Amino acid sequence: MKGREAPPPFAVFALFWSMGLIVAHLFDIPILLSLSIAFFLLLTSLFKKNTVILLLVIFLFAALHYELQQTKPVNHLSILLEKNGIMRQPIQGKIISEKEENHYLLDIETIRNIPVEGKAFLYYDADTLVYGDIVETIADIFPIPRNSNPAAFNYRQYLETKQIYAYAIAKTKIKILGNQSNFLNRYVIRVRVWIREQISKKFSQNSAFVKAILLGDKKDLGEDKHNYIKAGLSHIFAVSGLHVGIISSVFFIILHLFIKHKPTIRIILIIVLLFYAAICQWRASVFRAVIMLSVYFIAKNIQRKTIPNNILALSLMIITLINPAQLFTPGFLLSFIAVFTLVNFIPKFRFITLQKEDLKSMSYIKKIINWTALVSISSLLLGISLAPITIYFFNHFSLNGTVANIIAMPLMGIILLPLAMIIIILPFGWELYESAFQLFYEILENWVNFSGNLPLYFEFVSISSMQVILLYFAFYLLYKICRKDKFKTNFSL
């Protein structure tokens, strides 16, 4: 009799790792106690090979890691603001970003010559500051306002996951004391600024849209962003697998013209993709996609079989090891749940037979119908699986993507994204491509307006964290049922 299939190891490790982070997020875990128990269990596991003990060790180390990351020293900026409120003080720190709108990101080092830890948005009108500048000024320092509406998105909590705790408004001319910049970060910022300049120059009418789809920078979208949300197409602006896939495909084709050794090409692609993730400021969706594709390339190079759930789990552990608070951000959760759904649920519905002879014999009409069914049902399943998180953080959700993605996804993946990349790279002759981009963008815009008026957009809805957990537990039970072959459905024509 065939035994039960063992669960993928990394998926189980990631589950217990995540549970440890969640427990530490909800409750105060004594650091010394958890450290002592973790080391005791670790020593026990060395002498007694026991999976349960190993999983408990992972759970405790995750909780300990979260507590250590969240524990702030007495001189932390957030603690000082909690005690003193708004302050006007001489400050000194390091500029760690390019200028965005009217502010920079400042890593504050001292307040009134007293060492301090913490980051703040520094508001200053002049454009004279660059990454790495050590600056000094007198500033009004404000804490990030608390959320007055419990049902609204918690912007303060979101910034805290990025270790940003205050606004600082310079009240005197900023004095530059020197520059301490990292070459790699400086180069990444220069490339990002160059891309933004090229977008502003070459896409005068659609620059906000192009910045959003290429860099994940959505701040200039305005009302257009809400239209995409209503249409169920907000995922277009989450730089993720689609973007990373296109970039890796384009670079693979170019590199293959000069390099015939595929393992070497894959190593170069990993470097290119990591650089792109840095340009996109390591947003969770693009970082996840880059890690997954990089692990896949490494596995191909060492001739190892890849399991999608293991790669997804490994990327989760890497990102939360770097910053455990990412686990509780909407971008992170939406990205990972979407991929989990695509990997584990969508394959249960076979919309098109994959044998070459069957594909050749199918008429174009049947292929189009199968494509439409694939995109529609996939979008519906994704919309349902992401709804609890979307409602919890943003108090709305849309299933209009069931229709909208039929046109929007091929427009984005086959036409608009590649065209945008070509236009940015070309030093001349790009005007013709920009005209084509404008034409297809107008088609997309009209389609978004149509899809946004469909009746499957719901707003002003709310849900508690416990209800979110219960809903995903129900989804998990459904997933276990879907793993059985007898529930596999074939919709091929």
C-alpha positions as CSV (number, residue, x, y, z in Angstrom):
1,M,0.0,0.0,0.0
2,K,1.4,3.4,-1.0
3,G,2.2,5.6,2.0
4,R,1.0,9.2,2.4
5,E,3.2,11.8,0.6
6,A,5.3,13.7,3.0
7,P,4.6,17.5,3.0
8,P,7.3,19.7,1.3
9,P,9.9,20.4,3.9
10,F,10.4,24.1,3.3
11,A,6.6,24.6,3.2
12,V,6.4,23.1,6.7
13,F,9.4,25.1,8.0
14,A,7.9,28.3,6.6
15,L,4.5,27.5,8.2
16,F,6.1,27.2,11.7
17,W,8.3,30.1,11.1
18,S,5.3,32.3,10.2
19,M,3.4,31.0,13.2
20,G,6.2,32.1,15.5
21,L,6.2,35.6,13.9
22,I,2.4,35.8,14.3
23,V,2.4,34.7,18.0
24,A,5.2,37.2,18.8
25,H,3.3,39.9,16.9
26,L,0.1,39.3,19.0
27,F,1.7,38.6,22.4
28,D,4.8,39.8,24.3
29,I,7.2,36.9,24.4
30,P,9.9,37.0,27.1
31,I,13.1,37.1,25.1
32,L,15.3,35.3,27.7
33,L,12.7,32.5,28.3
34,S,12.2,31.8,24.6
35,L,15.9,31.9,23.9
36,S,16.6,29.4,26.7
37,I,13.8,27.0,25.5
38,A,15.0,27.3,21.9
39,F,18.6,26.4,22.7
40,F,17.5,23.6,24.9
41,L,15.3,22.1,22.1
42,L,18.1,22.7,19.6
43,L,20.6,20.8,21.7
44,T,18.0,18.0,22.2
45,S,17.4,17.8,18.4
46,L,21.1,17.3,17.8
47,F,21.1,14.1,19.9
48,K,17.6,13.0,19.0
49,K,16.5,13.4,15.4
50,N,12.9,14.5,15.9
51,T,10.9,16.6,13.4
52,V,8.5,17.9,16.0
53,I,11.4,19.3,18.1
54,L,13.0,20.9,15.0
55,L,9.7,22.6,14.1
56,L,9.4,23.9,17.7
57,V,12.9,25.3,17.5
58,I,12.0,27.1,14.2
59,F,8.8,28.4,15.8
60,L,10.7,29.8,18.9
61,F,13.6,31.3,16.9
62,A,11.0,33.1,14.7
63,A,9.3,34.5,17.8
64,L,12.6,35.5,19.2
65,H,13.7,37.1,16.0
66,Y,10.6,39.2,15.8
67,E,10.9,40.3,19.4
68,L,14.5,41.3,18.9
69,Q,13.7,43.3,15.8
70,Q,10.8,45.1,17.5
71,T,12.7,45.8,20.7
72,K,13.8,49.5,20.6
73,P,16.6,51.1,22.7
74,V,15.8,53.9,25.1
75,N,17.2,56.5,22.6
76,H,15.0,55.4,19.8
77,L,13.2,58.2,17.9
78,S,9.8,56.7,18.5
79,I,10.3,56.5,22.2
80,L,11.6,60.1,22.4
81,L,8.5,61.3,20.4
82,E,6.2,59.3,22.7
83,K,7.6,61.1,25.7
84,N,8.1,64.6,24.3
85,G,5.6,64.9,21.4
86,I,6.5,67.5,18.8
87,M,10.1,68.7,19.2
88,R,12.2,71.6,17.6
89,Q,15.8,70.5,18.0
90,P,19.1,70.5,16.1
91,I,19.5,67.2,14.3
92,Q,22.2,65.5,12.4
93,G,21.8,62.5,10.1
94,K,22.4,60.8,6.8
95,I,20.3,61.2,3.6
96,I,19.5,57.6,2.5
97,S,17.3,58.3,-0.6
98,E,16.8,60.5,-3.5
99,K,14.4,63.4,-3.3
100,E,10.8,62.3,-3.7
101,E,8.2,65.0,-4.2
102,N,9.3,67.5,-1.5
103,H,11.1,65.2,1.0
104,Y,14.1,62.9,1.6
105,L,14.5,59.9,3.8
106,L,16.8,60.8,6.7
107,D,18.5,58.3,9.1
108,I,18.7,60.5,12.2
109,E,22.0,60.0,14.1
110,T,21.8,62.7,16.8
111,I,19.2,65.1,18.3
112,R,20.9,67.9,20.2
113,N,24.2,66.0,20.0
114,I,22.6,63.0,21.8
115,P,22.8,59.7,19.8
116,V,19.4,58.6,18.4
117,E,18.2,55.7,16.2
118,G,15.3,56.0,13.7
119,K,14.3,57.2,10.3
120,A,12.2,60.2,9.4
121,F,10.9,62.0,6.3
122,L,12.9,65.2,6.0
123,Y,11.0,68.1,4.3
124,Y,13.3,70.6,2.5
125,D,12.6,72.7,-0.5
126,A,16.0,72.8,-2.1
127,D,17.3,70.1,-4.5
128,T,20.9,70.3,-3.3
129,L,21.0,67.1,-1.2
130,V,22.1,63.7,-2.6
131,Y,22.2,60.1,-1.2
132,G,24.9,59.8,1.5
133,D,25.1,63.4,2.6
134,I,25.7,64.0,6.3
135,V,23.4,66.9,7.1
136,E,22.8,69.2,10.0
137,T,19.8,71.5,10.7
138,I,17.3,72.7,13.2
139,A,14.0,70.9,12.5
140,D,10.5,70.4,13.8
141,I,10.0,66.7,14.4
142,F,6.5,65.3,14.4
143,P,5.4,61.7,15.1
144,I,3.5,60.0,12.4
145,P,-0.2,60.6,13.2
146,R,-2.2,57.7,14.6
147,N,-5.1,56.4,12.5
148,S,-8.3,58.3,13.5
149,N,-10.5,55.9,11.5
150,P,-10.1,52.2,12.6
151,A,-11.6,51.1,9.3
152,A,-9.1,53.0,7.2
153,F,-5.6,51.8,6.1
154,N,-3.1,52.2,8.9
155,Y,-0.4,54.4,7.2
156,R,1.5,54.8,10.5
157,Q,1.8,51.0,11.0
158,Y,2.8,50.6,7.3
159,L,5.7,53.2,7.7
160,E,6.8,51.5,10.9
161,T,7.4,48.3,9.0
162,K,10.0,50.4,7.0
163,Q,11.4,51.8,10.3
164,I,10.1,55.3,9.5
165,Y,8.7,57.0,12.6
166,A,8.5,60.8,12.1
167,Y,8.3,63.8,9.9
168,A,11.1,66.4,10.2
169,I,10.7,69.9,8.7
170,A,13.9,71.8,8.3
171,K,13.6,75.3,9.8
172,T,17.1,76.5,9.0
173,K,19.3,76.1,6.0
174,I,20.7,72.6,5.9
175,K,24.5,72.3,6.3
176,I,26.2,69.4,4.5
177,L,29.0,68.0,6.7
178,G,30.3,65.4,4.2
179,N,29.2,62.4,2.3
180,Q,29.3,58.7,3.3
181,S,27.7,56.8,0.4
182,N,27.7,53.1,-0.6
183,F,28.8,52.8,-4.3
184,L,26.1,50.2,-5.1
185,N,23.3,52.1,-3.5
186,R,24.5,55.3,-5.1
187,Y,24.5,53.6,-8.5
188,V,21.0,52.1,-8.0
189,I,19.6,55.5,-7.1
190,R,21.2,57.1,-10.2
191,V,19.7,54.5,-12.4
192,R,16.3,54.9,-10.8
193,V,16.4,58.7,-11.1
194,W,17.5,58.2,-14.8
195,I,14.5,55.9,-15.5
196,R,12.2,58.4,-13.9
197,E,13.6,61.2,-16.0
198,Q,13.3,59.1,-19.2
199,I,9.7,58.3,-18.3
200,S,8.8,62.0,-17.7
201,K,10.5,63.0,-20.9
202,K,9.1,60.3,-23.2
203,F,5.7,59.7,-21.7
204,S,4.4,63.2,-21.1
205,Q,0.8,62.1,-21.0
206,N,1.2,58.7,-19.3
207,S,4.2,59.1,-17.1
208,A,2.3,58.3,-13.9
209,F,1.1,55.1,-15.4
210,V,4.5,54.0,-16.6
211,K,6.2,54.8,-13.3
212,A,3.6,52.6,-11.6
213,I,3.9,49.6,-13.9
214,L,7.7,49.7,-14.1
215,L,8.8,50.9,-10.7
216,G,5.8,50.3,-8.5
217,D,5.6,54.1,-7.9
218,K,1.9,54.8,-7.6
219,K,1.9,58.2,-5.9
220,D,1.1,60.2,-9.0
221,L,-1.8,58.1,-10.3
222,G,-4.5,60.1,-8.7
223,E,-8.1,59.1,-9.5
224,D,-6.8,56.6,-12.1
225,K,-5.7,54.3,-9.3
226,H,-9.3,54.1,-8.0
227,N,-10.6,53.2,-11.4
228,Y,-8.1,50.2,-11.6
229,I,-9.1,49.1,-8.1
230,K,-12.8,49.1,-9.1
231,A,-12.0,47.1,-12.2
232,G,-10.1,44.5,-10.2
233,L,-6.8,45.5,-11.9
234,S,-4.8,47.0,-9.1
235,H,-2.4,44.1,-9.4
236,I,-1.1,45.7,-12.6
237,F,0.8,48.2,-10.4
238,A,2.3,45.6,-8.1
239,V,5.7,45.0,-9.8
240,S,5.9,41.2,-9.6
241,G,6.1,38.0,-11.6
242,L,4.8,39.4,-14.9
243,H,7.4,42.2,-14.9
244,V,10.3,39.9,-13.7
245,G,9.3,37.3,-16.3
246,I,9.4,39.8,-19.1
247,I,12.7,41.3,-18.0
248,S,14.4,37.9,-17.7
249,S,13.0,36.7,-21.1
250,V,14.3,39.9,-22.8
251,F,17.7,39.7,-21.2
252,F,17.9,35.9,-21.9
253,I,17.3,36.5,-25.6
254,I,19.9,39.3,-25.7
255,L,22.5,37.4,-23.7
256,H,22.0,34.2,-25.7
257,L,23.2,36.1,-28.8
258,F,26.6,36.4,-27.2
259,I,26.8,33.7,-24.6
260,K,25.8,30.1,-25.5
261,H,26.5,28.6,-22.0
262,K,23.0,28.7,-20.3
263,P,24.2,28.3,-16.7
264,T,26.4,31.5,-17.2
265,I,23.3,33.3,-18.6
266,R,21.3,32.3,-15.6
267,I,23.9,33.7,-13.1
268,I,23.9,37.0,-15.0
269,L,20.1,37.0,-15.0
270,I,20.1,36.6,-11.2
271,I,22.3,39.7,-10.9
272,V,20.2,41.7,-13.3
273,L,17.0,40.7,-11.4
274,L,18.4,41.6,-8.0
275,F,19.5,45.0,-9.4
276,Y,15.9,45.5,-10.7
277,A,14.5,44.6,-7.3
278,A,16.8,47.3,-5.8
279,I,15.6,49.8,-8.3
280,C,12.0,49.0,-7.2
281,Q,13.1,49.6,-3.6
282,W,12.8,45.9,-2.6
283,R,9.0,46.0,-2.6
284,A,7.6,42.7,-1.3
285,S,6.0,41.5,-4.6
286,V,9.1,42.1,-6.8
287,F,11.5,40.7,-4.1
288,R,9.4,37.6,-3.9
289,A,9.3,37.1,-7.6
290,V,13.1,37.7,-7.9
291,I,13.9,35.2,-5.1
292,M,11.6,32.6,-6.7
293,L,13.1,32.9,-10.1
294,S,16.7,33.1,-8.7
295,V,16.1,29.8,-6.8
296,Y,14.7,28.3,-9.9
297,F,17.8,29.3,-12.0
298,I,20.2,28.0,-9.3
299,A,18.3,24.7,-9.2
300,K,18.5,24.4,-13.0
301,N,22.3,25.1,-12.8
302,I,22.8,22.3,-10.2
303,Q,20.3,20.0,-12.0
304,R,17.9,19.8,-9.1
305,K,14.1,19.4,-9.3
306,T,12.1,22.4,-8.2
307,I,8.9,22.3,-6.2
308,P,7.0,25.6,-6.5
309,N,5.6,25.5,-2.9
310,N,9.2,25.0,-1.6
311,I,10.5,28.0,-3.6
312,L,7.6,30.1,-2.4
313,A,8.2,29.1,1.2
314,L,11.9,29.7,0.9
315,S,11.3,33.2,-0.4
316,L,8.9,33.9,2.5
317,M,11.5,32.9,5.0
318,I,14.3,35.0,3.4
319,I,12.1,38.2,3.3
320,T,10.9,37.8,6.8
321,L,14.4,36.9,8.1
322,I,15.5,40.3,6.7
323,N,12.4,42.2,8.0
324,P,9.9,40.1,10.0
325,A,7.4,42.9,10.1
326,Q,6.9,42.4,6.3
327,L,4.6,39.4,7.2
328,F,2.0,41.9,8.4
329,T,1.9,44.3,5.4
330,P,-0.8,44.1,2.7
331,G,1.7,44.0,-0.2
332,F,3.5,41.0,1.2
333,L,0.3,39.0,2.1
334,L,-1.4,39.7,-1.2
335,S,1.7,38.7,-3.2
336,F,2.2,35.4,-1.5
337,I,-1.5,34.4,-1.3
338,A,-1.9,35.2,-5.0
339,V,1.1,33.0,-5.9
340,F,-0.1,30.2,-3.6
341,T,-3.5,30.3,-5.2
342,L,-2.0,30.2,-8.7
343,V,0.3,27.3,-7.8
344,N,-2.2,25.1,-5.9
345,F,-5.7,25.9,-7.0
346,I,-5.6,27.0,-10.7
347,P,-3.9,23.7,-11.9
348,K,-6.9,21.8,-10.6
349,F,-9.0,23.3,-13.4
350,R,-7.7,22.2,-16.8
351,F,-9.0,24.6,-19.4
352,I,-6.8,23.6,-22.3
353,T,-5.2,20.3,-23.1
354,L,-1.4,20.6,-23.1
355,Q,-0.5,17.9,-25.7
356,K,0.9,19.4,-28.8
357,E,-1.2,17.4,-31.2
358,D,-4.4,18.5,-29.4
359,L,-3.3,22.1,-29.6
360,K,-2.6,21.9,-33.3
361,S,-6.0,20.3,-34.0
362,M,-8.0,22.9,-32.0
363,S,-9.6,25.8,-33.9
364,Y,-8.7,29.4,-33.1
365,I,-12.2,29.9,-31.7
366,K,-11.8,27.0,-29.3
367,K,-8.4,28.4,-28.2
368,I,-9.9,31.8,-27.6
369,I,-12.7,30.3,-25.6
370,N,-10.3,28.2,-23.5
371,W,-8.1,31.3,-23.0
372,T,-11.1,33.3,-21.9
373,A,-12.2,30.5,-19.5
374,L,-8.7,30.2,-18.1
375,V,-8.3,33.9,-17.4
376,S,-11.8,34.4,-16.1
377,I,-11.9,31.5,-13.6
378,S,-8.3,32.2,-12.5
379,S,-9.2,35.8,-11.8
380,L,-12.3,34.8,-9.9
381,L,-10.3,32.4,-7.7
382,L,-7.6,35.0,-7.1
383,G,-10.3,37.6,-6.3
384,I,-11.9,35.3,-3.8
385,S,-8.6,34.2,-2.2
386,L,-7.4,37.8,-1.8
387,A,-10.7,39.3,-0.7
388,P,-10.2,38.8,3.1
389,I,-6.9,40.6,3.1
390,T,-8.1,43.4,0.8
391,I,-11.2,44.0,3.0
392,Y,-9.2,43.9,6.2
393,F,-6.7,46.5,5.1
394,F,-8.7,48.6,2.6
395,N,-12.4,47.9,3.3
396,H,-13.2,47.1,-0.3
397,F,-12.8,44.3,-2.8
398,S,-13.6,43.7,-6.5
399,L,-14.4,40.6,-8.5
400,N,-14.6,42.7,-11.7
401,G,-11.2,41.3,-12.7
402,T,-13.0,38.2,-13.8
403,V,-13.9,40.1,-16.9
404,A,-11.2,42.9,-16.9
405,N,-8.2,40.6,-17.0
406,I,-9.4,39.0,-20.3
407,I,-8.2,42.1,-22.2
408,A,-6.0,43.8,-19.6
409,M,-3.5,40.9,-19.1
410,P,-2.5,40.4,-22.8
411,L,-2.4,44.2,-23.3
412,M,0.0,44.6,-20.4
413,G,2.1,41.5,-20.8
414,I,2.5,41.4,-24.6
415,I,2.2,45.1,-25.6
416,L,2.4,47.8,-23.0
417,L,5.2,46.5,-20.6
418,P,7.6,45.5,-23.4
419,L,6.9,48.8,-25.3
420,A,7.5,50.9,-22.2
421,M,10.9,49.1,-21.7
422,I,11.9,49.6,-25.4
423,I,10.9,53.3,-25.3
424,I,13.0,54.0,-22.2
425,I,16.1,52.2,-23.5
426,L,16.1,53.6,-27.0
427,P,18.2,56.8,-27.3
428,F,16.4,57.9,-30.6
429,G,13.6,56.7,-32.8
430,W,11.4,56.0,-29.8
431,E,8.6,58.4,-30.9
432,L,7.0,55.9,-33.2
433,Y,6.8,53.3,-30.4
434,E,5.4,56.0,-28.0
435,S,2.6,56.6,-30.5
436,A,1.8,52.9,-30.5
437,F,2.0,52.9,-26.7
438,Q,-0.5,55.8,-26.5
439,L,-2.9,53.9,-28.8
440,F,-2.9,50.7,-26.7
441,Y,-3.0,52.7,-23.5
442,E,-6.2,54.4,-24.6
443,I,-7.7,51.0,-25.3
444,L,-6.7,49.8,-21.8
445,E,-8.1,53.0,-20.3
446,N,-11.5,52.6,-22.0
447,W,-11.6,48.9,-20.9
448,V,-10.7,49.8,-17.3
449,N,-13.6,52.4,-17.3
450,F,-16.0,49.8,-18.7
451,S,-14.8,47.1,-16.2
452,G,-14.9,49.5,-13.3
453,N,-18.6,50.0,-13.8
454,L,-19.5,46.3,-13.6
455,P,-21.5,45.4,-10.5
456,L,-18.9,43.2,-8.7
457,Y,-17.1,46.0,-6.8
458,F,-17.9,46.3,-3.1
459,E,-16.8,49.0,-0.8
460,F,-17.3,50.1,2.8
461,V,-17.1,46.5,4.0
462,S,-15.1,45.5,7.1
463,I,-13.8,42.3,8.6
464,S,-12.0,41.4,11.8
465,S,-8.7,39.7,12.1
466,M,-10.4,36.6,13.6
467,Q,-12.7,36.4,10.6
468,V,-9.8,36.6,8.3
469,I,-8.2,33.7,10.0
470,L,-11.4,31.7,9.9
471,L,-11.9,32.4,6.2
472,Y,-8.4,31.3,5.3
473,F,-8.8,28.2,7.4
474,A,-11.9,27.4,5.3
475,F,-9.8,28.0,2.2
476,Y,-7.2,25.6,3.5
477,L,-9.8,22.9,4.0
478,L,-10.9,23.5,0.4
479,Y,-7.3,23.2,-0.7
480,K,-6.9,19.8,1.0
481,I,-10.1,18.7,-0.8
482,C,-8.8,20.0,-4.1
483,R,-5.6,18.0,-3.8
484,K,-7.6,14.8,-4.3
485,D,-7.7,13.7,-8.0
486,K,-11.4,13.1,-8.0
487,F,-12.0,16.8,-7.6
488,K,-9.8,17.8,-10.6
489,T,-12.0,19.3,-13.2
490,N,-11.4,19.5,-17.0
491,F,-13.0,22.3,-19.0
492,S,-11.2,21.6,-22.3
493,L,-13.3,22.0,-25.4
